[in-house]
Amino acid sequence: MNTEQVSLQESIEVNVQPRYLPEQSNESVAEYTFAYTVFISNHGDEPVQLLARHWIITDGNNTIREIEGEGVVGEQPHIKPGETYRYSSGAILATKTGTMEGSYKMLSNEGLSFDAIIKPFGLVHPNSLQ
């Protein structure tokens, strides 16, 4: 990765707010549903486009699922400098806790591709730590 790609990567900030959805979960068959809202902020000097996603989802049994695909929620958004793109999605786990992490494949206006890193975050049932 060259210096410009590193600079682009560092200019994109990804924050995630997860929450448990009891009304969409079925605990009797070990289906725990979580929603998460993602905020992708462009702190750089040029517009970028989100092309693809790569998620690594690990449940409490250490079972790992990887999800890859184009865009997010059916979109490949352009994010201008100073803008934040927001979307919500969800995941179903077989355990009360888990983690998610991954990356977004991004493309700069200048045609450079780079990965925006999604740091690990927890999916935690409210009663799982009692």
Secondary structure, 3 states (H helix, E strand, C coil): CCHHHHHHHHHEEEEEEEEECHHHCEHHHCEEEEEEEEEEEECCCCCEEEEEEEEEEEECCCCEEEEEEECECCECCEECCCCEEEEEEEEEECCCEEEEEEEEEEEECCCCEEEEEEEEEEEECCCCCC
